[in-house]
Amino acid sequence: MTAQKRTPVKKEVKKEKVVEHGLTSNRETKTATLKPHQKPVANFLRSYDISVLLSDAGCSKDFVQMFRAIEGLKNKEFEKIIICKPILEIGKGIGFMPGDLSEKTDMYLKSFYDNITKIVGKENVNSIMTKIQFEHTGFQRGNTLPENSCVILSEIQNLTASEAHSYLTRVPQSSKLFCNGDASQSDLGIKSGLNDFLESISGVNGVGIAILDGEKHQMRRKEIIEITKKYIEIQKRRGNFFTLDTKRFEYIEL
């Protein structure tokens, strides 16, 4: 009697889970990486305890700083990421909107949530969010931020010099501070303290200021760039447009 040949059964191979610095995902997780022109910016952030990125909107300042902060979190350089930005209202105040403070400010932080999702992938967002804390600059006076943190202070053009310095004193010695700003989008107009703040930190050991090349870093479409330039010229004619005075501080171009 002839023995029947058995057809080999293919075993389904389970997707291997990758555990990398405490973040778990499958190998198909899509995550964003730095573009070649952004890598020198990340290196700049690694080189200073206090760093400032200045550029027009659309140059991915927040993204690169968040990428570097999450990298430091994975490498255990930091235990926590603190994100802070001034919230200036245009039109109806958020006090009239329903919800508690967190619910009222979430809309202003959407871009950060989006960047975090791009960097770590949707599967890892909940895990990493346990180590990320959002703060409002208006509630920092008298409060010291956590030790061993990476602090991102966004939109410093919307702070007075006094507010910027007050926040600076909240950062512990064991933490790093990433600041960013866009002089052309100051909601304070000529009352912005950006120039005074930059002059006061310029030349201090451990502090770096960089201005990003708009031609190299701009991610927005050309029509928007052109419209923005025309808008700025209109605002300058009206006399309440804040202008960055680069003669008052030392900086490098990236």
Disulfide bonds with the S-S distance in Angstrom:
none
